[in-house]
Amino acid sequence: MRIWKRIVAMILLVTLFGTGMSMLFEYRVEAATSGEELKQHMQDLQSQLVKLNKQLAEAKDTVKEAQVRSNTYASRVSIVKEQIATLKESIDAKTEELAVKQEELDKKIQEHDQTYELFKSRLRAMYMNNDVSMLSLILGSDSFSEFLVAAETQSRISKHDTELVEKLEMEAQVIEAEEKIIQADLDSLQEDMDVLEDKYSELAALYQEANNDLSAAKAFQEATQDDYDAIIADLQNTQNEWNALMGSGMTEYVGGYYAWPTPGYTYITSGFGWRTLYGKPNYHTGIDISGYQIYGSPVIASNTGRVVRVRYYSTGYGYHVMIDHGENNWTVYAHLSGIAVNEGDWVAQGQTIGYVGSTGNSTGPHLHFEIRINGTAQNPLNYVSR
């Protein structure tokens, strides 16, 4: 919800800003070619760039947050899907086990019923023919001992039938008990399945919502980037007109303040002026900015201007960028690990121009930052604030 509110707020901002841009471009078309009007137009564009750069940074943060949220829900949905699949396998196995037990029980009940019917038939016959059977035993025996054996045999047959029926009943009871246990397990698994399916539906809805937020955030970022690129292009064209009007090179200072070049990192390891380096006096023409895990972090243009130097040295400044801000105002960014601009590029204040490194004569990751006015290095802390 927080991300979505930010997206809505930024959309309103870019709508209002778009109205301002339309007026600005209309003014641009109608503007005369006088130096003052060109200068004023460049200042207006620079002001718009500062706002857009902030909006673009916020848009990127919003996209990043939305992406993390989407990835989180995607991962959770995937986990629940795997849990459902595993649980389904368990339910299928229990269902199959229950079917086997049911088959065993049906077979045992059938065997019991058949045995019991035979037992009842035999008892009924013995009851109906009890006297005749007893007389037959007496008459058919050659001795009293033989009679007793025959009578004992008949008694054992009757007892065996009784025990067999009882045994079948007990076995059926055991199977029924096992069947109840399996059914209870199956019911429990089904309850777990219902809970997981509800959880999956809830997560799937949240995942879809996160994706919608991500799409909206990306759309806003793209729209903001388009506006930013359009102003940069207009600024470049205006600068070209200015150069044609005033002569080659930037002659007017772009104005405004100098921004801190390493957002989030403010620790100065070496200040401006005289110092001892490698055991010898050394005049430091800038300040060195460092900090924990600063390597690879973005370096931004301290002010709007034109990139006049991009160099890749193995010594000295190492990889470095120099920007002309007009009226002999320059900034230098040295010991970079990577460079994001080219010579001749027009860059806006706050735009990423490179990344902190440790190239050239460097003892560790840091940014060497200079401000030069009329060719003389100045103490940057007189112009920038942490």
C-alpha positions as CSV (number, residue, x, y, z in Angstrom):
1,M,0.0,0.0,0.0
2,R,2.9,2.4,0.8
3,I,4.5,1.7,-2.5
4,W,1.2,2.2,-4.4
5,K,0.6,5.5,-2.6
6,R,4.1,6.6,-3.7
7,I,3.4,5.6,-7.3
8,V,0.1,7.6,-7.3
9,A,1.8,10.6,-5.8
10,M,4.6,10.5,-8.3
11,I,2.1,10.1,-11.2
12,L,0.4,13.3,-10.0
13,L,3.8,15.0,-9.8
14,V,4.8,14.0,-13.3
15,T,1.3,15.1,-14.6
16,L,1.8,18.5,-13.1
17,F,5.4,18.5,-14.3
18,G,4.3,17.5,-17.8
19,T,2.1,20.6,-17.9
20,G,5.1,22.7,-16.9
21,M,7.2,21.0,-19.6
22,S,4.7,21.7,-22.3
23,M,4.7,25.4,-21.4
24,L,8.5,25.3,-21.2
25,F,8.8,23.7,-24.7
26,E,6.3,26.2,-26.0
27,Y,8.5,29.0,-24.6
28,R,11.5,27.3,-26.1
29,V,10.0,27.3,-29.6
30,E,9.0,30.9,-29.4
31,A,12.2,32.1,-27.7
32,A,14.4,34.5,-29.5
33,T,18.1,33.9,-30.0
34,S,19.3,36.5,-27.6
35,G,22.0,35.4,-25.1
36,E,19.9,36.4,-22.1
37,E,16.9,34.4,-23.3
38,L,19.1,31.3,-24.0
39,K,20.7,31.6,-20.6
40,Q,17.3,31.9,-18.9
41,H,16.1,28.9,-20.8
42,M,19.1,26.9,-19.7
43,Q,18.6,27.9,-16.1
44,D,14.9,26.9,-16.4
45,L,15.9,23.5,-17.8
46,Q,18.5,23.0,-15.1
47,S,15.9,23.7,-12.5
48,Q,13.6,21.2,-14.0
49,L,16.5,18.6,-14.2
50,V,17.1,18.9,-10.5
51,K,13.5,18.1,-9.8
52,L,13.3,15.3,-12.4
53,N,16.5,13.8,-11.1
54,K,15.0,13.6,-7.6
55,Q,11.8,12.1,-9.0
56,L,13.8,9.6,-11.1
57,A,15.8,8.5,-8.0
58,E,12.5,8.1,-6.1
59,A,11.0,6.2,-9.0
60,K,14.0,3.8,-9.2
61,D,13.7,3.2,-5.4
62,T,10.0,2.5,-5.8
63,V,10.7,0.0,-8.7
64,K,13.4,-1.7,-6.5
65,E,11.0,-2.0,-3.6
66,A,8.2,-3.3,-5.8
67,Q,10.6,-5.8,-7.4
68,V,11.7,-7.1,-4.0
69,R,8.1,-7.4,-2.9
70,S,7.1,-9.2,-6.1
71,N,10.1,-11.6,-5.8
72,T,9.2,-12.3,-2.2
73,Y,5.7,-13.3,-3.0
74,A,6.8,-15.3,-6.0
75,S,9.2,-17.2,-3.8
76,R,6.5,-17.8,-1.1
77,V,4.0,-18.9,-3.8
78,S,6.6,-21.3,-5.2
79,I,7.2,-22.8,-1.7
80,V,3.5,-23.3,-1.1
81,K,3.1,-24.9,-4.5
82,E,5.8,-27.4,-3.6
83,Q,4.2,-28.1,-0.2
84,I,0.8,-28.7,-1.9
85,A,2.5,-31.1,-4.4
86,T,4.2,-33.0,-1.6
87,L,1.0,-33.1,0.4
88,K,-0.9,-34.4,-2.6
89,E,1.5,-37.2,-2.9
90,S,1.0,-38.1,0.7
91,I,-2.8,-38.0,0.3
92,D,-2.6,-40.2,-2.8
93,A,-0.4,-42.7,-0.9
94,K,-2.8,-42.7,2.1
95,T,-5.8,-43.1,-0.2
96,E,-4.2,-46.1,-1.9
97,E,-3.3,-47.6,1.5
98,L,-6.8,-47.1,2.6
99,A,-8.1,-48.8,-0.5
100,V,-5.8,-51.8,0.1
101,K,-7.0,-52.1,3.7
102,Q,-10.6,-51.8,2.6
103,E,-10.0,-54.7,0.1
104,E,-8.4,-56.7,2.9
105,L,-11.3,-56.0,5.2
106,D,-13.9,-56.9,2.5
107,K,-12.1,-60.2,1.9
108,K,-11.8,-61.0,5.6
109,I,-15.5,-60.2,6.1
110,Q,-16.5,-62.4,3.2
111,E,-14.3,-65.2,4.5
112,H,-15.8,-64.8,8.0
113,D,-19.4,-64.8,6.6
114,Q,-18.7,-68.0,4.6
115,T,-17.1,-69.8,7.5
116,Y,-19.8,-68.7,9.8
117,E,-22.5,-69.9,7.5
118,L,-20.8,-73.3,7.3
119,F,-20.5,-73.4,11.1
120,K,-24.2,-72.6,11.5
121,S,-25.2,-75.3,9.0
122,R,-23.0,-77.8,10.8
123,L,-24.5,-76.8,14.2
124,R,-28.0,-77.0,12.8
125,A,-27.3,-80.5,11.4
126,M,-25.8,-81.7,14.6
127,Y,-28.8,-80.4,16.6
128,M,-31.3,-82.0,14.2
129,N,-29.4,-85.3,14.2
130,N,-28.0,-85.2,17.7
131,D,-29.7,-88.5,18.9
132,V,-29.0,-90.4,15.6
133,S,-25.4,-89.2,15.6
134,M,-24.9,-90.3,19.1
135,L,-26.5,-93.7,18.4
136,S,-24.4,-94.0,15.3
137,L,-21.3,-93.3,17.4
138,I,-22.3,-95.9,20.0
139,L,-23.3,-98.6,17.5
140,G,-20.3,-97.8,15.2
141,S,-17.8,-98.2,17.9
142,D,-16.2,-101.5,18.7
143,S,-15.3,-100.4,22.1
144,F,-16.0,-97.8,24.7
145,S,-12.6,-96.4,24.1
146,E,-13.3,-96.0,20.3
147,F,-16.6,-94.3,21.2
148,L,-14.8,-91.8,23.3
149,V,-12.3,-91.1,20.6
150,A,-15.0,-90.5,18.0
151,A,-16.9,-88.2,20.5
152,E,-13.7,-86.3,21.2
153,T,-13.1,-85.9,17.5
154,Q,-16.5,-84.5,16.9
155,S,-16.1,-82.1,19.8
156,R,-12.8,-80.9,18.5
157,I,-14.3,-80.2,15.1
158,S,-17.0,-78.1,16.7
159,K,-14.4,-76.3,18.8
160,H,-12.2,-75.6,15.8
161,D,-15.1,-74.2,13.9
162,T,-15.9,-71.9,16.8
163,E,-12.3,-70.7,17.2
164,L,-12.0,-70.1,13.5
165,V,-15.0,-67.9,13.5
166,E,-13.7,-66.0,16.5
167,K,-10.3,-65.6,14.9
168,L,-11.8,-64.2,11.7
169,E,-13.9,-61.7,13.8
170,M,-10.8,-60.5,15.6
171,E,-8.8,-60.1,12.4
172,A,-11.7,-58.1,10.9
173,Q,-11.7,-55.9,14.0
174,V,-7.9,-55.3,13.7
175,I,-8.3,-54.3,10.0
176,E,-11.2,-52.0,10.9
177,A,-9.1,-50.3,13.5
178,E,-6.2,-49.9,11.1
179,E,-8.6,-48.5,8.5
180,K,-9.9,-45.9,11.0
181,I,-6.3,-44.8,11.7
182,I,-5.6,-44.5,8.0
183,Q,-8.9,-42.6,7.5
184,A,-7.9,-40.2,10.4
185,D,-4.5,-39.6,8.8
186,L,-6.2,-39.0,5.5
187,D,-8.7,-36.5,7.1
188,S,-5.8,-34.7,8.8
189,L,-3.9,-34.5,5.5
190,Q,-7.0,-33.2,3.7
191,E,-7.4,-30.5,6.4
192,D,-3.7,-29.5,5.8
193,M,-4.4,-29.4,2.1
194,D,-7.4,-27.1,2.6
195,V,-5.2,-24.7,4.7
196,L,-2.4,-24.7,2.1
197,E,-4.9,-24.1,-0.8
198,D,-6.3,-21.1,1.1
199,K,-2.8,-19.8,1.8
200,Y,-1.9,-20.3,-1.9
201,S,-5.0,-18.3,-3.0
202,E,-4.1,-15.5,-0.6
203,L,-0.4,-15.4,-1.7
204,A,-1.4,-15.6,-5.4
205,A,-3.6,-12.5,-4.9
206,L,-0.8,-10.6,-3.1
207,Y,1.7,-11.7,-5.8
208,Q,-0.6,-10.3,-8.5
209,E,-1.1,-7.1,-6.6
210,A,2.7,-6.8,-6.2
211,N,3.2,-7.3,-10.0
212,N,0.6,-4.7,-10.7
213,D,2.5,-2.2,-8.4
214,L,5.7,-3.2,-10.1
215,S,4.3,-2.6,-13.6
216,A,2.9,0.8,-12.5
217,A,6.2,1.8,-10.9
218,K,8.2,0.8,-14.1
219,A,5.8,2.7,-16.3
220,F,6.2,5.8,-14.1
221,Q,10.0,5.4,-14.1
222,E,10.0,5.1,-17.9
223,A,7.8,8.2,-18.3
224,T,10.1,10.2,-15.9
225,Q,13.2,9.0,-17.8
226,D,11.6,10.1,-21.1
227,D,11.0,13.5,-19.6
228,Y,14.5,13.6,-18.3
229,D,16.0,12.6,-21.6
230,A,13.8,15.2,-23.4
231,I,15.1,18.0,-21.2
232,I,18.7,16.8,-21.6
233,A,18.3,16.9,-25.4
234,D,16.7,20.4,-25.2
235,L,19.5,21.5,-22.9
236,Q,22.1,20.2,-25.3
237,N,20.5,22.0,-28.2
238,T,20.2,25.2,-26.2
239,Q,23.9,24.9,-25.3
240,N,24.8,24.5,-28.9
241,E,22.9,27.6,-29.8
242,W,24.6,29.4,-27.0
243,N,28.0,28.3,-28.2
244,A,27.2,29.4,-31.7
245,L,26.0,32.8,-30.4
246,M,28.9,33.3,-27.9
247,G,31.7,31.4,-29.5
248,S,33.1,28.0,-28.9
249,G,33.2,26.6,-25.3
250,M,31.1,27.5,-22.3
251,T,31.5,31.1,-21.4
252,E,28.7,31.6,-18.8
253,Y,28.6,29.9,-15.5
254,V,25.6,27.6,-15.2
255,G,24.9,28.9,-11.7
256,G,23.5,27.2,-8.7
257,Y,25.3,25.3,-5.9
258,Y,27.7,22.4,-6.0
259,A,26.3,19.1,-4.7
260,W,28.2,16.5,-2.7
261,P,29.6,14.0,-5.3
262,T,29.3,10.7,-3.3
263,P,25.7,10.3,-2.0
264,G,25.8,8.4,1.3
265,Y,29.5,8.7,1.8
266,T,30.9,11.8,3.6
267,Y,34.1,10.7,5.4
268,I,37.2,12.7,4.3
269,T,40.4,10.7,4.5
270,S,42.6,13.5,3.1
271,G,41.7,17.2,3.1
272,F,42.7,20.1,0.8
273,G,46.2,21.6,1.0
274,W,49.6,20.5,2.2
275,R,50.1,17.0,3.5
276,T,52.8,14.3,3.7
277,L,52.5,11.6,1.1
278,Y,55.0,8.7,0.9
279,G,57.1,10.5,3.4
280,K,57.3,13.7,1.4
281,P,55.5,17.1,1.4
282,N,52.6,17.0,-1.1
283,Y,50.0,19.7,-2.0
284,H,46.6,18.0,-2.3
285,T,44.5,19.8,-4.9
286,G,41.2,18.3,-3.7
287,I,39.6,16.2,-1.0
288,D,39.6,12.4,-0.8
289,I,36.2,10.9,0.2
290,S,35.9,7.3,1.4
291,G,33.8,5.0,3.6
292,Y,32.8,1.4,4.3
293,Q,32.0,-0.5,1.1
294,I,32.3,2.7,-1.0
295,Y,34.0,0.8,-3.9
296,G,31.7,0.8,-6.9
297,S,29.2,3.3,-5.5
298,P,27.9,6.0,-7.8
299,V,29.7,9.3,-8.3
300,I,27.4,12.2,-9.4
301,A,28.0,15.4,-11.3
302,S,28.4,18.1,-8.6
303,N,26.8,20.6,-11.0
304,T,25.4,20.8,-14.5
305,G,27.9,21.1,-17.3
306,R,29.7,19.6,-20.2
307,V,32.1,16.7,-19.9
308,V,35.4,17.9,-21.4
309,R,37.7,15.2,-20.3
310,V,37.4,11.4,-19.9
311,R,40.8,9.7,-19.4
312,Y,42.0,6.2,-18.5
313,Y,45.4,6.5,-16.9
314,S,47.3,3.8,-15.1
315,T,49.0,6.4,-12.9
316,G,48.2,9.7,-11.4
317,Y,44.4,10.3,-11.4
318,G,43.7,6.9,-12.9
319,Y,40.3,6.8,-14.5
320,H,38.9,10.4,-14.2
321,V,36.3,12.8,-15.5
322,M,36.4,16.6,-15.8
323,I,33.3,18.8,-16.2
324,D,33.2,22.4,-17.4
325,H,30.5,24.4,-15.7
326,G,31.2,27.7,-17.5
327,E,33.3,30.8,-16.7
328,N,36.3,28.6,-16.0
329,N,34.5,26.6,-13.3
330,W,35.6,23.0,-13.4
331,T,35.2,19.9,-11.3
332,V,37.4,16.8,-11.4
333,Y,36.5,13.2,-10.3
334,A,39.5,10.8,-10.1
335,H,40.5,7.2,-9.3
336,L,37.2,5.9,-10.7
337,S,36.5,2.2,-11.2
338,G,34.2,2.9,-14.1
339,I,33.0,5.9,-16.2
340,A,29.4,6.4,-17.3
341,V,29.8,9.4,-19.6
342,N,31.7,10.4,-22.7
343,E,33.5,13.6,-23.7
344,G,31.1,16.2,-25.1
345,D,28.2,14.9,-23.0
346,W,26.0,17.4,-21.3
347,V,25.3,16.2,-17.8
348,A,22.9,17.4,-15.2
349,Q,23.6,18.0,-11.5
350,G,23.0,14.7,-9.7
351,Q,23.5,12.5,-12.8
352,T,25.8,9.5,-12.4
353,I,29.1,10.0,-14.2
354,G,31.1,7.2,-12.8
355,Y,31.8,4.8,-9.9
356,V,34.2,5.0,-7.0
357,G,37.4,3.0,-7.5
358,S,41.1,2.9,-6.7
359,T,42.8,3.4,-10.1
360,G,46.0,5.3,-10.6
361,N,48.1,6.4,-7.6
362,S,45.7,5.2,-5.0
363,T,46.1,3.4,-1.7
364,G,42.5,2.3,-1.4
365,P,39.0,2.9,-2.7
366,H,38.1,6.6,-2.6
367,L,37.0,9.6,-4.8
368,H,39.5,12.4,-5.3
369,F,37.2,15.5,-5.9
370,E,38.4,18.9,-7.1
371,I,36.9,22.3,-7.8
372,R,38.9,24.5,-10.1
373,I,38.1,28.2,-10.8
374,N,40.1,30.1,-13.3
375,G,42.6,27.2,-13.5
376,T,43.3,27.3,-9.7
377,A,42.3,24.4,-7.4
378,Q,40.0,25.6,-4.6
379,N,39.1,23.9,-1.3
380,P,35.9,22.0,-2.2
381,L,34.6,22.4,1.3
382,N,34.2,26.1,0.6
383,Y,31.6,25.2,-2.1
384,V,30.1,21.8,-1.0
385,S,28.6,20.6,2.2
386,R,28.4,17.1,3.6
